[in-house]
Amino acid sequence: MRHPGLVVLFLGSAVVLSACQKNSDAQVQRALKDVNVIDESNLNDLMLTVGDPNEAVAYFTRASQQNPDRVDLLRGLAKSLIRAQKPTEAVSVWRKVVAHKDATAEDRVMLADALIRSNQWAEAKAELNSIPPTHETFDRYRLEAMVADADKNWKKADSFYEIAAGLTTKPAGVMNNWGFSKLTRGDSAGAEKLFIQALTYDPSLFIAKNNLVLARAAQRKYDLPVVQMTQTERAELLYSMALAAIKQGDITVGKGLLQQAIDTHPQYFEAAARSLAALDSNVRT
């Protein structure tokens, strides 16, 4: 005896189970897709930070070719090219980024950065001028200061350096750049103060130590400043100071500093020894 009701019930159950299965499959696929997005995001971040720059360029080149509409991948490629010391190529990619419908003001800042790195100062200035004044970021003002420096517009440069320093918790680098700007203008005392400030934020910044020594030497202060330094750094700073003294005509002081550099260095200091030998040779002739 057949039971039509049971058949309908079983068929209904099969349909429900099938629908549940499809819903379950769809949920699994969505979950897997979310995991893949997270994994890709993590990989992108790794490539931009700890990965080999050239490997990162290859990775983002492939990824952006496969997904030409993904502006984030283009950004990754541009940033990787900068890390790989290829600013001219980065400029081309950044131009594609700023032409994208999802481009931001910060993308234009990064294009200006790449232009400066490739020595295209006029183009960088034009790009910065196209950014709305409401976009106030550390990188924007850091670059504005550099462009003002290149134009020898010292008043603007000082203003932008000051703003940039106030927009970051790590101002050592911008303080060092500001100090170097002052040094090139002939304001050695002002430069010295800025290099000291840079070292209060980052005592390990050797370029600021070296620039500090040069600023002091320009004022004929031929003693090392009281800053943290290793024995090797001490020797290298003495060497920098010696060259600055010699350049200013203080030959005897320079010779003494070269000898100190040689005696201080934990290993054989070839550059200092060669400079001292050349100086002695010139004196004898």
Protein Blocks (a to p, Z undefined) as FASTA:
>chain_A
ZZfklmmmmmmmmmmmmmmmmmmmmmmmmmmmmmmmmmmmmmmmmmmmmmcfklmmmmmm
mmmmmmmmlmklmmmmmmmmmmnopaklmmmmmmmmmmpmkbcfklmmmmmmmmmmnopa
klmmmmmmmpcfklccfklmmmmmmmmmmnopaklmmmmmmmmmmmccblmlmmmmmmmm
mmmnopamlmmmmmmmmmmmmmmlmklmmmmmmmmmmnopabdcdddddfklmmmmmmmm
mmmmmmnopamlmmmmmmmmmmmpmbdcfklmmmmmmmmmmmmZZ
